[in-house]
Amino acid sequence: MADVVVAVLFLGVMAYAILGGADFGSGFWDLTAGGAERGARPRALIELAVGPVWETNHTWLIFCLVILWTSFPLAFASIMSTLFIPLTLAAFGIVLRGSSFAFRKVSAQLRYRRLFGAFFALSSVITPFFFGVVAATIAIGNVPVGNAAAGDRGWLSATAVSVGLLAVGLCAFTAAILLCRDAERLGATDLVEHFRLRAIGAGVVCGALSVAVLASALASDTYLAAGLKGKAMPLLIVSGVAAIAAIVLVARGRPGTSRLFGAAAVAVVLAGWGIAQYPYLLPTSLTIDQGAAPTSTLQAVFVIVVVALVIIVPSLGLLFRLDQDSKLEIESLDEVAAANAGGEPVS
């Protein structure tokens, strides 16, 4: 039962990494879109693409935190105490991002729209970076059981920082593919090309970062390295092939199919992390069985999760379907772009 709950937890991590990651990546492209006039149309597309779903995707973060806290309380306490600084910074980024996105929408003056837009964009980069740092610090074994390392700076290791940068890159890559598809859906041919080129560039950068991170991990003397060299290596290869396929497909003008391969690349590499780390929650100090709550608690959590997913998954499916059918847009791309360029905000 502990293994089953861990598997469910990892599925939640994958969902958040793909869906939430695409939202964070859109903020990266907002940050690099240029000045008010040049960046008006890209930012308008980002606003229309993210607007209906940006808060919904945090469902998966809450899902993961509740399962970890309830089912593996010792691991939860150890992670929260050891990594409270990067986790606090990530949480701060989430709050700042959401409030800035909302305030930018209703600000009447261009200077305030630009100010809140900058906060939205910067926090969209900060948050995935620190989540990547947290994941890497856990994976390389720098989180001991209990409160032993509270206040330590193990999360500032070169490996953790490089994985944080890779997380930002993967979010940007995923977002560019999805934005390319949204531009195609809205008939904005100029933005299709705009984000197609950025998807290709981000994919190439992510490939280089992935090779560097993997080489560093394999060269280390850690439990994770042994797992990556052995049981997880096939998944890493599959992830690489899926990522290459995503780049090729978006380069050939097929963003709809490309987004499936891009999502698969992210999901499979996360699965590889989990398999390489198995059976540890905290390598090499706490196994899944050692950190699990009583069986009765795990069974109750599993039943509640099943009931929740029966409600949530169809609801999210309907939301995404309505979004992709362009039935949730109140204003047009040109109206939002005009507001971003200095006109009156669209109410």
Sequence and secondary structure as in RCSB ss.txt:
>XXXX:A:sequence
MADVVVAVLFLGVMAYAILGGADFGSGFWDLTAGGAERGARPRALIELAVGPVWETNHTWLIFCLVILWTSFPLA
FASIMSTLFIPLTLAAFGIVLRGSSFAFRKVSAQLRYRRLFGAFFALSSVITPFFFGVVAATIAIGNVPVGNAAA
GDRGWLSATAVSVGLLAVGLCAFTAAILLCRDAERLGATDLVEHFRLRAIGAGVVCGALSVAVLASALASDTYLA
AGLKGKAMPLLIVSGVAAIAAIVLVARGRPGTSRLFGAAAVAVVLAGWGIAQYPYLLPTSLTIDQGAAPTSTLQA
VFVIVVVALVIIVPSLGLLFRLDQDSKLEIESLDEVAAANAGGEPVS
>XXXX:A:secstr
 HHHHHHHHHHHHHHIIIIIHHHHHHHHHHHTS STTTTHHHHHHHHHHHTTTTTGGGHHHHHHHHHHHHH HHH
HHHHHHHTHHHHHHHHHHHHHHHHHHHHHHH  SHHHHHHHHHHHHHHHHHHHHHHHHHHHHHHTT   STTTTT
T  GGGSHHHHHHHHHHHHHHHHHHHHHHHHHHHHTT HHHHHHHHHHHHHHHHHHHHHHHHHHHHHHHS SHHH
HHHHTTTHHHHHHHHHHHHHHHHHHHTT HHHHHHHHHHHHHHHHHHHHHHHTTEEETTTEEHHHH   HHHHHH
HHHHHHHHHHHHHHHHHHHHHHHHTT S SS HHHHHHHHTTS    
